[in-house]
Amino acid sequence: MALWTGKSKGTPFGYSVFVAILRRFGVLPAYVLLRFVAFYFFLFSANTSRPIFHFFRDRIGYGAWKAFWSIYRSYYQVGQRIIDKVVVMAGIPSPFTFDFDGEENLLEMVRGGRGGLLLSGHLGSWDVAGHLLERLGTTIHVVIFDGEHEQIKAYLDSVTGERNLNVIVIRDNLSHIYEISEALRKNEFVCILADRFLEGTKTLTTGFMGSPARFPAGPFVLAAHFKVPVCWVFAAKESPTHYHLFASHPVEYRHPKKSALMQEMLADFSQELEQKARTYPTQWFNFYDFWRQ
């Protein structure tokens, strides 16, 4: 089975076509074109289609035909996520609405002068969620793998301009650790996607959807070291123009042994991620064998 490489697919030309449609005609016509693009990936992306077929079939419990159809739906919805990301970051007029369960939990942390870790996963649109979290009135740092091909990344930067969120890029020289440390020291929010890792990095293992699975150790090491409040934050798409955001009550984990603390935290996170992935299975965008040991 394939491993996740940190790279995204697509070309600058492909992105430019969608941006032109978005600027001239809006979101919904772009979604129409996206149906054909998603069908292309559905036909010619066997390396990613195979593991997500097994996810729908073996983990979610779909029948063979529904699992097969869900592959297409998943490609289509990940395309919507990219379109929505460009819309909100470039300031293009959009029809998006949203509900926000648990916003008061984050506002309480802000009013109390507390920062913390916001842990999420590759479910729904974390880009849109991060943009909407700006309404909290505090600085939010988003930690990402710099996995987009350089030409695509440069093109998206030219379209979206300067991002309002502070992006911390994970680098081999570990300079991102110092940026995260400084943000937490200033009681700001640091948002990390905690359900993917690159091969060779440290991981922790816990039960997830019936089998042991590996998760990146980094987010849980940070929480254990800095002893900051931790929240689970997700943003799922419930219709073409409506999002549902979730933020859990902040928890400050305490345990004399760091290893036990991290395992407890990971178990809670994996349980929350599993619940969301079962509720929105075609929006959990892990196109590789997540359970490979």
Secondary structure per residue as TSV (DSSP state, phi and psi in degrees):
chain	resnum	aa	ss	phi	psi
A	1	M	-	360.0	152.5
A	2	A	-	-73.6	149.7
A	3	L	-	-100.2	157.4
A	4	W	-	-75.3	133.3
A	5	T	-	-104.8	-8.1
A	6	G	S	84.8	-0.5
A	7	K	-	-98.0	144.5
A	8	S	-	-103.4	157.6
A	9	K	-	-97.2	168.9
A	10	G	-	115.0	170.7
A	11	T	-	-131.2	157.1
A	12	P	H	-56.7	-39.0
A	13	F	H	-62.1	-44.4
A	14	G	H	-59.3	-44.4
A	15	Y	H	-63.6	-39.2
A	16	S	H	-65.1	-34.4
A	17	V	H	-62.3	-46.1
A	18	F	H	-66.5	-39.0
A	19	V	H	-64.4	-39.7
A	20	A	H	-61.8	-42.4
A	21	I	H	-65.1	-42.4
A	22	L	H	-60.6	-44.1
A	23	R	H	-69.5	-33.9
A	24	R	H	-92.2	-38.4
A	25	F	H	-119.5	-18.1
A	26	G	-	102.5	-173.1
A	27	V	H	-72.7	-48.1
A	28	L	H	-62.2	-42.9
A	29	P	H	-61.3	-33.8
A	30	A	H	-64.4	-36.6
A	31	Y	H	-63.7	-34.4
A	32	V	H	-63.5	-47.9
A	33	L	H	-62.2	-36.4
A	34	L	H	-58.8	-31.3
A	35	R	H	-58.9	-37.6
A	36	F	H	-74.0	-38.5
A	37	V	H	-65.0	-43.2
A	38	A	H	-61.7	-36.9
A	39	F	H	-66.6	-34.5
A	40	Y	H	-61.3	-49.2
A	41	F	H	-64.2	-35.3
A	42	F	H	-59.4	-38.3
A	43	L	H	-80.8	-34.0
A	44	F	H	-121.4	21.7
A	45	S	-	-124.1	60.4
A	46	A	H	-61.7	-35.6
A	47	N	H	-63.2	-33.1
A	48	T	H	-93.8	-27.8
A	49	S	H	-69.3	-35.2
A	50	R	H	-61.3	-51.7
A	51	P	H	-67.0	-33.7
A	52	I	H	-76.5	-24.8
A	53	F	H	-61.5	-44.9
A	54	H	H	-66.0	-32.3
A	55	F	I	-62.1	-51.1
A	56	F	I	-64.9	-39.0
A	57	R	I	-76.4	-49.2
A	58	D	I	-93.7	-32.0
A	59	R	I	-95.1	-44.4
A	60	I	I	-83.5	-30.3
A	61	G	-	92.5	20.3
A	62	Y	-	-70.8	152.9
A	63	G	-	-67.2	166.7
A	64	A	H	-58.2	-45.6
A	65	W	H	-68.8	-40.1
A	66	K	H	-67.4	-37.1
A	67	A	H	-64.1	-41.1
A	68	F	H	-64.3	-45.2
A	69	W	H	-64.7	-34.1
A	70	S	H	-67.2	-23.9
A	71	I	H	-60.6	-47.8
A	72	Y	H	-61.6	-45.3
A	73	R	H	-59.4	-36.8
A	74	S	H	-67.4	-43.3
A	75	Y	H	-61.8	-41.0
A	76	Y	H	-64.2	-41.0
A	77	Q	H	-75.3	-31.1
A	78	V	H	-68.9	-31.7
A	79	G	H	-66.1	-40.0
A	80	Q	H	-60.0	-39.1
A	81	R	H	-59.7	-42.6
A	82	I	H	-65.9	-43.0
A	83	I	H	-61.5	-46.7
A	84	D	H	-63.3	-35.8
A	85	K	H	-60.4	-46.5
A	86	V	H	-64.1	-40.4
A	87	V	H	-59.9	-51.8
A	88	V	H	-71.7	-32.6
A	89	M	H	-82.3	-26.7
A	90	A	H	-92.5	-2.2
A	91	G	T	72.1	23.1
A	92	I	-	-73.7	133.4
A	93	P	-	-54.8	134.5
A	94	S	-	-139.1	159.0
A	95	P	-	-94.8	14.0
A	96	F	-	-65.8	136.3
A	97	T	E	-125.9	167.0
A	98	F	E	-158.6	152.3
A	99	D	E	-105.9	151.9
A	100	F	E	-135.4	94.6
A	101	D	E	-80.9	122.0
A	102	G	T	94.9	8.6
A	103	E	H	-58.5	-32.7
A	104	E	H	-62.4	-27.4
A	105	N	H	-65.0	-41.8
A	106	L	H	-74.3	-38.0
A	107	L	H	-63.5	-35.7
A	108	E	H	-62.7	-39.9
A	109	M	H	-65.4	-40.3
A	110	V	H	-64.8	-47.8
A	111	R	H	-62.8	-30.7
A	112	G	T	-84.9	4.3
A	113	G	T	69.3	25.6
A	114	R	-	-105.8	135.7
A	115	G	-	-95.5	-163.4
A	116	G	E	163.6	177.8
A	117	L	E	-96.5	131.5
A	118	L	E	-108.2	106.7
A	119	L	E	-97.8	132.9
A	120	S	E	-138.2	-170.7
A	121	G	-	-141.2	178.1
A	122	H	S	-80.4	61.2
A	123	L	B	-127.2	128.7
A	124	G	B	68.3	-143.3
A	125	S	-	-119.3	94.0
A	126	W	H	-69.0	-23.9
A	127	D	H	-66.4	-46.3
A	128	V	H	-65.0	-41.2
A	129	A	H	-59.9	-45.8
A	130	G	H	-61.0	-37.2
A	131	H	H	-66.1	-43.2
A	132	L	H	-69.4	-26.5
A	133	L	G	-67.9	-12.3
A	134	E	G	-60.1	-25.5
A	135	R	G	-65.4	-10.6
A	136	L	G	-71.3	-18.3
A	137	G	S	78.9	28.6
A	138	T	S	-139.4	167.0
A	139	T	-	-77.8	133.0
A	140	I	E	-122.4	126.5
A	141	H	E	-107.2	127.5
A	142	V	E	-108.0	122.3
A	143	V	E	-94.2	125.0
A	144	I	E	-135.5	155.1
A	145	F	E	-76.8	138.2
A	146	D	-	-84.9	64.4
A	147	G	-	-94.0	-7.6
A	148	E	S	-75.8	142.4
A	149	H	-	-56.6	143.5
A	150	E	H	-57.7	-40.4
A	151	Q	H	-64.6	-41.6
A	152	I	H	-66.2	-44.5
A	153	K	H	-60.5	-43.4
A	154	A	H	-63.1	-40.7
A	155	Y	H	-64.9	-46.5
A	156	L	H	-61.7	-38.8
A	157	D	H	-62.7	-37.4
A	158	S	H	-69.7	-29.7
A	159	V	H	-79.5	-46.3
A	160	T	H	-85.4	-17.9
A	161	G	-	71.8	-156.0
A	162	E	S	-74.4	124.3
A	163	R	-	-75.6	142.7
A	164	N	S	-75.0	-26.8
A	165	L	S	-83.2	149.6
A	166	N	E	-88.8	120.3
A	167	V	E	-97.0	127.0
A	168	I	E	-107.7	116.4
A	169	V	E	-92.3	131.3
A	170	I	E	-72.2	123.1
A	171	R	-	-124.0	157.8
A	172	D	T	-64.8	-28.2
A	173	N	T	-82.9	4.5
A	174	L	-	65.4	16.5
A	175	S	H	-63.4	-23.4
A	176	H	H	-64.5	-26.7
A	177	I	H	-62.7	-39.7
A	178	Y	H	-69.4	-37.1
A	179	E	H	-65.9	-41.6
A	180	I	H	-64.3	-44.0
A	181	S	H	-58.7	-43.5
A	182	E	H	-66.1	-40.4
A	183	A	H	-63.4	-44.6
A	184	L	H	-68.3	-34.9
A	185	R	H	-62.4	-31.9
A	186	K	T	-89.9	12.2
A	187	N	T	59.7	42.1
A	188	E	-	-106.1	170.3
A	189	F	E	-89.5	138.6
A	190	V	E	-122.6	119.4
A	191	C	E	-103.6	125.6
A	192	I	E	-130.5	137.2
A	193	L	E	-86.9	117.3
A	194	A	-	-108.5	27.7
A	195	D	S	-123.2	15.1
A	196	R	-	-140.7	151.1
A	197	F	-	-145.5	155.2
A	198	L	-	-90.2	143.4
A	199	E	T	-57.5	134.3
A	200	G	T	102.5	-15.0
A	201	T	S	-89.3	162.5
A	202	K	-	-72.1	141.8
A	203	T	E	-133.4	163.9
A	204	L	E	-123.3	150.1
A	205	T	E	-116.9	137.3
A	206	T	E	-151.1	167.8
A	207	G	E	-72.6	136.4
A	208	F	E	-149.6	115.4
A	209	M	T	54.8	40.7
A	210	G	T	94.4	-5.0
A	211	S	E	-144.0	156.4
A	212	P	E	-63.3	139.7
A	213	A	E	-141.1	149.7
A	214	R	E	-96.2	139.8
A	215	F	E	-125.7	155.7
A	216	P	E	-64.5	134.9
A	217	A	S	-76.2	-27.3
A	218	G	H	-49.3	-53.6
A	219	P	H	-58.8	-35.8
A	220	F	H	-80.0	-30.6
A	221	V	H	-63.6	-43.5
A	222	L	H	-61.6	-46.6
A	223	A	H	-63.0	-38.9
A	224	A	H	-69.1	-36.2
A	225	H	H	-74.7	-45.6
A	226	F	H	-88.0	-13.0
A	227	K	T	53.9	50.5
A	228	V	-	-106.2	158.5
A	229	P	-	-61.7	146.4
A	230	V	E	-124.2	132.7
A	231	C	E	-124.6	149.6
A	232	W	E	-98.2	127.8
A	233	V	E	-128.8	129.7
A	234	F	E	-139.0	154.9
A	235	A	E	-137.2	105.6
A	236	A	E	-104.0	149.0
A	237	K	E	-96.0	122.9
A	238	E	E	-106.0	-10.2
A	239	S	E	-159.8	172.1
A	240	P	T	-54.6	-27.2
A	241	T	T	-126.3	13.4
A	242	H	E	-129.9	130.3
A	243	Y	E	-110.9	153.5
A	244	H	E	-125.2	114.6
A	245	L	E	-99.1	144.7
A	246	F	E	-131.3	134.4
A	247	A	E	-136.2	122.2
A	248	S	-	-77.4	167.6
A	249	H	-	-67.4	134.4
A	250	P	-	-64.9	140.5
A	251	V	B	-123.2	134.5
A	252	E	-	-106.7	104.8
A	253	Y	-	-76.2	136.2
A	254	R	-	-133.0	127.4
A	255	H	-	-162.4	139.4
A	256	P	S	-63.4	-26.3
A	257	K	S	-106.6	123.5
A	258	K	H	-61.2	-38.5
A	259	S	H	-62.7	-40.8
A	260	A	H	-68.7	-37.6
A	261	L	H	-62.3	-44.8
A	262	M	H	-65.9	-38.2
A	263	Q	H	-67.3	-37.7
A	264	E	H	-64.4	-44.1
A	265	M	H	-64.6	-43.0
A	266	L	H	-63.5	-41.3
A	267	A	H	-60.8	-40.5
A	268	D	H	-67.0	-42.6
A	269	F	H	-64.4	-45.9
A	270	S	H	-64.1	-34.1
A	271	Q	H	-65.3	-42.5
A	272	E	H	-67.6	-42.2
A	273	L	H	-64.3	-40.5
A	274	E	H	-62.0	-41.8
A	275	Q	H	-62.0	-42.9
A	276	K	H	-69.2	-39.2
A	277	A	H	-67.6	-32.7
A	278	R	H	-73.9	-31.5
A	279	T	H	-75.6	-38.6
A	280	Y	S	-126.1	65.0
A	281	P	G	-62.7	-34.5
A	282	T	G	-80.8	1.0
A	283	Q	G	-109.9	6.4
A	284	W	B	-94.8	103.8
A	285	F	-	-93.4	70.6
A	286	N	-	-116.9	91.5
A	287	F	-	-90.4	51.6
A	288	Y	S	-158.5	174.5
A	289	D	-	-76.8	96.0
A	290	F	T	-65.8	-26.0
A	291	W	T	-95.7	6.5
A	292	R	-	-65.4	127.3
A	293	Q	-	-100.0	360.0
